[in-house]
């Protein structure tokens, strides 16, 4: 059964969520975990792609926008693509439950303090809880 963690930052806005996602990606990359980052749009996917190249001057995190031809990409970003293999970690940056989340070992839900994001996050929390998933909640200082 998928292990689900909610990471809630103290700041507002998409940029805050993207930065928080980058921090989760770093940990996953250091553990060599196949990671798919699900966003809500091509624009958000592109913003995260750009941010992953620049957010840390001392760390290089290879990644690609889905779909890709190479099957061995460790980190993929997408909004309208459903990963078919290597289902380690799913990072959700959309306000919807990804229909394919149960194929992953772990799911990281990334939230900030924007009211629509918190409201949608609560609905997803309830959805997962009602289906018997074990949930962890992490209130972060950033």
N, C-alpha and C positions, 0 to 999 in steps of 0.2 A: 504494500500500500504506500502511496506517495506520502512523504513527510513534507508538511507545509509550514513555512515560516512567514510571518508578516513582519516586515521591517518598516517602522514608521519614524520618519524624520521629523524634526521640530520646525523645519522651515517650510516655505510655501513655494509652489511653482514647479513646472516641468524640469527646469534646470537642476533644481534640488533633487528631484527623483532620479534624473540621469546621473548625477554625481554619486548618489547612493548606490545606484545600479553598478557603476564603475567599481566601487569598493567591493561589492559582492563578486563581481567578475574577477577582480584581482585574486581573491581568495580561491575561487574556483579554478582559475588558471594555475595558481601555485600548486594545487592538488591534481592538476592535469585532468580535470573533470570536463567532459563534453557538455557544453552549455549552449542553450538556445534562448535568446532574449526576444520576447514577444512584445511588440509595440502596437500602438493604435493606428499608425499611418506611415506612409513612406517618408513624410517629413520628419517624424520622430525617429524613425530608423536611421535616417541620414544624420540627424543631429547627434545621435548616440555614436554612430560610426565616427564622425569627426571628433567627438569628445574622447573616445577611446584612444585615438592617436595622440592626443595632446594633454590629457589631464594629469599625467605624471611624467615629468622629465627624465626620471631614472628607470622607468619600467616600460618595456615594449610588450604590448599584448596583441599578438596577431589575431585577426578576426576578419570576417567577411559578411557582406549582405547576402541574405538568402534570396533565391536559391543559388547554389554554387555548383560548379562542375566537379571540384575536388571533394571527395568523400571524407577526407581526413581533417577537415577544418575543425579545430577544437571549439571555437566560439563563433556562433552565427547570430545575426540580427535579422529579424523579419517581422512583417505585419500581416502578410497574406499567404504565408507559406507554412505548411505543416511538416515538421521534421519527421522523417520516417525511421531513422536509426540513431544510435548513439544517444540514448535518452538518459542523461545523467541529471542535469540541473536545468530547470526552466525558470527564467526570470520573467515575471509578468509586469509590464509597464502599461498595459491597457486597463480599462475599467470593466472588462468583461472576464468571465471565466473562460480560459482557453479550452475548447472542446477536446483537446488532445492531452490535457495536463496529466491524466492518470497513467500515461506511458512513461512518465519521468520518475526517477527515484526521489527527487526533491523538487519542490516548487518554492520560489521566493517571490512573495507579493511585495511590491515596493510602493509605499504610500508617502505622501507629504501632508501638510495641514490644510490644503485647499478643500473647501467643503464638498464639492462634487467628487473629489478623489476619496475623501474619508467616507462619504456616504456609500459610494460604490464598493469600497473596501469592506465596509461592514456587511453589505449584502453578500459579498463573496465569502467572507468569514462564516456567515450563517449558512450559506450553501454547503460549504465544506464540512462544517460541524454537523449539520443535519444528515450528512451522508457517512458520518463516523470517522472522518479523518482526524488524526492527531494534529493539533495546531499549536504552534509556539508563536508568541507575540514579543517583539523586541522594540521597545521605545528607545530611540537613539538620541544622542545629544547634538547631532548635526542637523 
